[in-house]
Amino acid sequence: MDFKNAILQGIPSELPALKPHDASVSHAPKRKDILSVEEKKLALRNALRYFPEKFHEVLAEEFSRELETYGRVYMYRFRPDYKMYARPIDAYPHKTKQAAAIMLMITNNLDP
């Protein structure tokens, strides 16, 4: 699947396979465990709100593990398969140049 179509797909209708932690990429250090139990529940609710309820049971357990392991919810399962780098602005599917610019800035920050 090409880059534009991968972006336009959005959140998949079926859960993609789990993806391993990529040790070849620089990662943020583990955040200190400073969240209260209620704050951790809120973090999980906030992460789950983007996904259909039918996935919540599986994703809640997975995101909880990420929160405990890394101090953040990364949603590694949904890491894109395409290479992350800043592309020319017109490579991003968009209705406005501002939207394309935001996607470009995000990928530029992820560009190794």
N, C-alpha and C positions, 0 to 999 in steps of 0.2 A: 504494500500500500504506500502511495507517495505521501509526502509531508502534508500537503493541503488536505487530502482526504482523511488522513489520520487525525488532524486537528478537527475537521468538520464532524467526525464520528462522535465526538463528545464522550460522555460517560457510557461505557458499553452496556448493552442489555443483559449480558451474561458476565459473570466474574472472570477476569483473566486469571491465568495461572499465577501462583506465587512467584515472585522474582527474588533471587538471593541478594543479599547485601553486596554491593559492588565495591570491593576493597581497592580497586584501581582508581577510584574517584575520591578526591579529598572531601571529607565530611566534617560537619561541625562537631565540636566535642560534646560529650554527653552533658546535658543540662543537669544542674543540681536538683535533687529531689525536694523541691520546696513547695509543691502544690499540695493543698489539703485534699482529703478524700472527695469532698464536694467539688473542688476545682478540677480534679481528674475526671469526675463524672461529667462535668460541664464540657471539658475538652473533648471527651468521647462523643457526647451528644452533638457538639458543634461539628465534629468530623463526619458523623453519620448522616447529618441532615442533607448532604449532597447526594445520597444514594437511596435507591428504592428500599422500602422497608423489608422486602424479601431477602436482602443481603445483610441486614443489621446483625443477626446472630453471629454469622461468620466474621464479619468485619469488626464487630465490637471486641471480640476476643483477640483478633489480630492487631487492631489499633491499640488495645490495652497493653499487649506485649511490647509494641513499639514504644509506647509512652514509658513503660517501666525500663526497657533496655536502653533507649536513647534519650529519654527525657522530652521527647516530642512525638507527635503523630506524623509520620512521613508518607503513609499510604504507598509503600514501596510496590505493592502489587500493581499499582496504576502508573508506575514509571513508564514513560513512552519508550517504544522500541527504536525510534529514530534518533539519530545523533543530535545531541543538544549543542547548538551553537547559534550565534546571531546570523540570521539570513538577511538578504536584501528585503526591504520593507514590503515589496510587492509579492514576496513569496508567502506571506501570511494571509490566510483568507480573512477578509474584512469587509465591513460596510462603510467604515470611516477610517481615514488615515490614523486618527488618534488611537483607535482600537489596535491597528497593526503596530503602531509605535509602542504601545504598552506590551504587546507580546514580544516585540523585538527587544525591549529593555529587559524583560524577564529572562529571555534566553541568553541575552548578552551577559547577564550576571551569572548564569550557569555555565557559560562557555569556559572550558578549562584552558 
